[in-house]
Amino acid sequence: MGKKDKIFKKAKESPKNLTFNELCSLAEYAGFEFRNQSGSHKIYKHPAVKKILNFQPDKKDKSKAKNYQIKQLITIIEDFSLMKG
């Protein structure tokens, strides 16, 4: 199992333990391109997905990703089959 598969599995099975950096890496593994950053907000866009994703770390623990953003990314990955291949 490759690194991208491990992070995707962790995101699905244990989203509360996913770090902000892992969330950003997962988005990039799924084909999202980093567009820009404003403060702590990182913006990602995918050529096949019309939705723009805006990620920022959790307020209480800056190293952690926000749970709803993880779920949002997982849903898009699964709906568009972005982790295939």
TORPA-4810 file (N, C-alpha, C, O; in nm, 3 decimals):
<nodes>
NODE_1_0.085_-0.118_0.000_0.000_0.000_0.000_0.090_0.124_0.000_0.177_0.139_0.085_M
NODE_2_0.065_0.211_-0.097_0.146_0.332_-0.109_0.105_0.439_-0.008_0.005_0.426_0.063_G
NODE_3_0.186_0.544_-0.004_0.163_0.652_0.092_0.026_0.718_0.072_-0.044_0.747_0.170_K
NODE_4_-0.013_0.742_-0.054_-0.142_0.807_-0.078_-0.256_0.718_-0.031_-0.356_0.768_0.022_K
NODE_5_-0.243_0.586_-0.050_-0.347_0.494_-0.005_-0.355_0.490_0.148_-0.464_0.480_0.205_D
NODE_6_-0.240_0.499_0.214_-0.238_0.499_0.361_-0.306_0.624_0.417_-0.381_0.616_0.514_K
NODE_7_-0.278_0.738_0.357_-0.339_0.862_0.406_-0.490_0.861_0.379_-0.568_0.906_0.463_I
NODE_8_-0.531_0.810_0.262_-0.673_0.802_0.231_-0.745_0.709_0.329_-0.854_0.740_0.376_F
NODE_9_-0.683_0.596_0.359_-0.740_0.501_0.455_-0.751_0.566_0.594_-0.853_0.553_0.661_K
NODE_10_-0.646_0.635_0.635_-0.647_0.704_0.765_-0.757_0.811_0.769_-0.825_0.825_0.870_K
NODE_11_-0.773_0.884_0.661_-0.876_0.988_0.654_-1.015_0.928_0.669_-1.101_0.986_0.735_A
NODE_12_-1.037_0.813_0.609_-1.168_0.749_0.615_-1.194_0.682_0.750_-1.304_0.689_0.803_K
NODE_13_-1.092_0.617_0.805_-1.110_0.536_0.926_-1.087_0.614_1.054_-1.146_0.581_1.157_E
NODE_14_-1.004_0.715_1.050_-0.968_0.788_1.171_-0.948_0.937_1.140_-0.838_0.989_1.157_S
NODE_15_-1.053_1.005_1.093_-1.035_1.144_1.050_-0.989_1.239_1.160_-0.924_1.340_1.131_P
NODE_16_-1.020_1.209_1.284_-0.980_1.298_1.394_-0.829_1.297_1.415_-0.775_1.387_1.479_K
NODE_17_-0.761_1.197_1.362_-0.616_1.187_1.377_-0.539_1.237_1.255_-0.417_1.229_1.252_N
NODE_18_-0.610_1.287_1.155_-0.544_1.335_1.034_-0.486_1.475_1.058_-0.554_1.563_1.110_L
NODE_19_-0.362_1.493_1.020_-0.301_1.624_1.036_-0.341_1.715_0.920_-0.386_1.669_0.815_T
NODE_20_-0.323_1.843_0.941_-0.351_1.940_0.835_-0.263_1.914_0.713_-0.309_1.921_0.600_F
NODE_21_-0.136_1.884_0.737_-0.044_1.856_0.626_-0.085_1.731_0.549_-0.071_1.726_0.427_N
NODE_22_-0.136_1.630_0.620_-0.183_1.509_0.553_-0.307_1.539_0.468_-0.321_1.485_0.358_E
NODE_23_-0.396_1.625_0.517_-0.514_1.665_0.440_-0.470_1.732_0.309_-0.522_1.700_0.202_L
NODE_24_-0.377_1.823_0.319_-0.327_1.893_0.199_-0.259_1.795_0.104_-0.276_1.805_-0.017_C
NODE_25_-0.182_1.702_0.158_-0.116_1.600_0.075_-0.219_1.512_0.005_-0.205_1.480_-0.113_S
NODE_26_-0.323_1.472_0.079_-0.428_1.388_0.021_-0.497_1.460_-0.095_-0.524_1.399_-0.198_L
NODE_27_-0.524_1.588_-0.079_-0.586_1.666_-0.186_-0.495_1.664_-0.310_-0.544_1.648_-0.422_A
NODE_28_-0.367_1.681_-0.290_-0.273_1.681_-0.402_-0.261_1.543_-0.465_-0.251_1.532_-0.587_E
NODE_29_-0.261_1.437_-0.383_-0.257_1.300_-0.436_-0.380_1.273_-0.523_-0.373_1.198_-0.620_Y
NODE_30_-0.493_1.335_-0.487_-0.618_1.315_-0.561_-0.626_1.402_-0.686_-0.724_1.396_-0.760_A
NODE_31_-0.524_1.482_-0.710_-0.518_1.562_-0.832_-0.554_1.708_-0.815_-0.559_1.783_-0.913_G
NODE_32_-0.580_1.751_-0.690_-0.607_1.892_-0.666_-0.475_1.970_-0.675_-0.370_1.921_-0.635_F
NODE_33_-0.484_2.089_-0.727_-0.367_2.175_-0.739_-0.376_2.288_-0.638_-0.480_2.352_-0.623_E
NODE_34_-0.266_2.311_-0.569_-0.259_2.423_-0.476_-0.263_2.551_-0.557_-0.183_2.570_-0.649_F
NODE_35_-0.356_2.640_-0.523_-0.371_2.766_-0.598_-0.305_2.882_-0.526_-0.221_2.952_-0.583_R
NODE_36_-0.342_2.903_-0.402_-0.281_3.012_-0.326_-0.311_2.995_-0.178_-0.387_2.906_-0.137_N
NODE_37_-0.250_3.080_-0.100_-0.268_3.077_0.045_-0.291_3.220_0.093_-0.222_3.313_0.051_Q
NODE_38_-0.388_3.234_0.181_-0.416_3.362_0.244_-0.421_3.338_0.394_-0.518_3.283_0.446_S
NODE_39_-0.317_3.380_0.463_-0.307_3.348_0.606_-0.291_3.198_0.623_-0.201_3.138_0.563_G
NODE_40_-0.377_3.137_0.703_-0.370_2.993_0.724_-0.456_2.916_0.625_-0.456_2.793_0.626_S
NODE_41_-0.530_2.985_0.539_-0.620_2.922_0.442_-0.544_2.881_0.317_-0.475_2.962_0.255_H
NODE_42_-0.559_2.754_0.279_-0.498_2.704_0.156_-0.611_2.669_0.059_-0.707_2.602_0.096_K
NODE_43_-0.598_2.715_-0.062_-0.701_2.697_-0.165_-0.652_2.593_-0.267_-0.540_2.600_-0.316_I
NODE_44_-0.741_2.497_-0.297_-0.710_2.390_-0.393_-0.819_2.384_-0.499_-0.937_2.406_-0.470_Y
NODE_45_-0.778_2.353_-0.622_-0.870_2.340_-0.735_-0.834_2.215_-0.813_-0.716_2.182_-0.827_K
NODE_46_-0.935_2.146_-0.863_-0.915_2.025_-0.944_-0.971_2.051_-1.084_-1.079_2.108_-1.096_H
NODE_47_-0.900_2.010_-1.189_-0.949_2.038_-1.324_-1.083_1.972_-1.357_-1.158_2.022_-1.440_P
NODE_48_-1.114_1.859_-1.292_-1.239_1.787_-1.322_-1.351_1.817_-1.222_-1.464_1.772_-1.240_A
NODE_49_-1.320_1.892_-1.118_-1.418_1.920_-1.012_-1.441_2.071_-1.010_-1.346_2.148_-1.002_V
NODE_50_-1.566_2.112_-1.017_-1.595_2.256_-1.020_-1.581_2.322_-0.884_-1.566_2.444_-0.876_K
NODE_51_-1.585_2.243_-0.777_-1.579_2.298_-0.643_-1.435_2.332_-0.605_-1.343_2.254_-0.628_K
NODE_52_-1.416_2.450_-0.547_-1.287_2.491_-0.494_-1.285_2.454_-0.346_-1.382_2.478_-0.274_I
NODE_53_-1.174_2.396_-0.302_-1.162_2.357_-0.161_-1.076_2.458_-0.087_-0.970_2.499_-0.135_L
NODE_54_-1.121_2.496_0.030_-1.053_2.592_0.115_-1.026_2.524_0.248_-1.119_2.496_0.323_N
NODE_55_-0.900_2.496_0.277_-0.863_2.427_0.400_-0.794_2.524_0.496_-0.718_2.611_0.454_F
NODE_56_-0.821_2.507_0.624_-0.746_2.576_0.727_-0.736_2.484_0.848_-0.825_2.402_0.871_Q
NODE_57_-0.628_2.495_0.925_-0.610_2.406_1.040_-0.714_2.433_1.149_-0.775_2.540_1.155_P
NODE_58_-0.731_2.333_1.233_-0.821_2.345_1.347_-0.773_2.455_1.441_-0.653_2.473_1.460_D
NODE_59_-0.866_2.530_1.499_-0.829_2.642_1.586_-0.763_2.595_1.716_-0.670_2.659_1.765_K
NODE_60_-0.811_2.484_1.771_-0.758_2.435_1.899_-0.621_2.368_1.885_-0.534_2.383_1.971_K
NODE_61_-0.603_2.295_1.775_-0.477_2.225_1.752_-0.437_2.251_1.607_-0.486_2.186_1.515_D
NODE_62_-0.348_2.345_1.588_-0.309_2.392_1.454_-0.250_2.280_1.366_-0.246_2.294_1.244_K
NODE_63_-0.205_2.171_1.427_-0.148_2.063_1.347_-0.256_1.972_1.289_-0.228_1.893_1.199_S
NODE_64_-0.379_1.981_1.340_-0.489_1.894_1.297_-0.574_1.959_1.189_-0.586_2.081_1.181_K
NODE_65_-0.634_1.873_1.107_-0.727_1.918_1.004_-0.867_1.924_1.065_-0.898_1.855_1.162_A
NODE_66_-0.951_2.007_1.005_-1.090_2.016_1.049_-1.168_1.896_0.995_-1.156_1.861_0.877_K
NODE_67_-1.247_1.835_1.083_-1.317_1.711_1.050_-1.410_1.728_0.930_-1.414_1.642_0.842_N
NODE_68_-1.483_1.838_0.924_-1.578_1.855_0.813_-1.505_1.871_0.680_-1.558_1.833_0.576_Y
NODE_69_-1.385_1.927_0.681_-1.309_1.943_0.558_-1.256_1.808_0.509_-1.248_1.783_0.389_Q
NODE_70_-1.220_1.722_0.604_-1.175_1.586_0.569_-1.290_1.511_0.503_-1.272_1.449_0.398_I
NODE_71_-1.408_1.517_0.564_-1.525_1.448_0.509_-1.562_1.503_0.372_-1.600_1.427_0.283_K
NODE_72_-1.551_1.634_0.355_-1.580_1.697_0.227_-1.485_1.645_0.119_-1.528_1.611_0.008_Q
NODE_73_-1.357_1.637_0.151_-1.259_1.588_0.054_-1.283_1.441_0.022_-1.278_1.402_-0.095_L
NODE_74_-1.309_1.358_0.121_-1.335_1.216_0.099_-1.455_1.198_0.006_-1.451_1.116_-0.087_I
NODE_75_-1.561_1.273_0.031_-1.681_1.264_-0.053_-1.649_1.297_-0.198_-1.693_1.226_-0.289_T
NODE_76_-1.574_1.404_-0.220_-1.537_1.443_-0.357_-1.448_1.337_-0.421_-1.468_1.302_-0.538_I
NODE_77_-1.352_1.285_-0.347_-1.263_1.181_-0.400_-1.344_1.059_-0.443_-1.321_1.004_-0.551_I
NODE_78_-1.438_1.019_-0.360_-1.519_0.901_-0.392_-1.618_0.929_-0.505_-1.636_0.846_-0.594_E
NODE_79_-1.683_1.044_-0.503_-1.781_1.078_-0.607_-1.718_1.088_-0.746_-1.782_1.054_-0.845_D
NODE_80_-1.595_1.136_-0.752_-1.528_1.154_-0.880_-1.422_1.046_-0.908_-1.350_1.053_-1.008_F
NODE_81_-1.412_0.946_-0.820_-1.314_0.836_-0.836_-1.173_0.890_-0.859_-1.106_0.849_-0.954_S
NODE_82_-1.131_0.980_-0.774_-1.001_1.047_-0.794_-0.880_0.968_-0.746_-0.767_1.003_-0.780_L
NODE_83_-0.900_0.863_-0.668_-0.784_0.788_-0.617_-0.759_0.662_-0.700_-0.675_0.580_-0.662_M
NODE_84_-0.827_0.645_-0.810_-0.805_0.529_-0.896_-0.679_0.549_-0.978_-0.648_0.660_-1.022_K
NODE_85_-0.608_0.440_-0.997_-0.492_0.446_-1.085_-0.370_0.487_-1.022_-0.267_0.496_-1.088_G
</nodes>
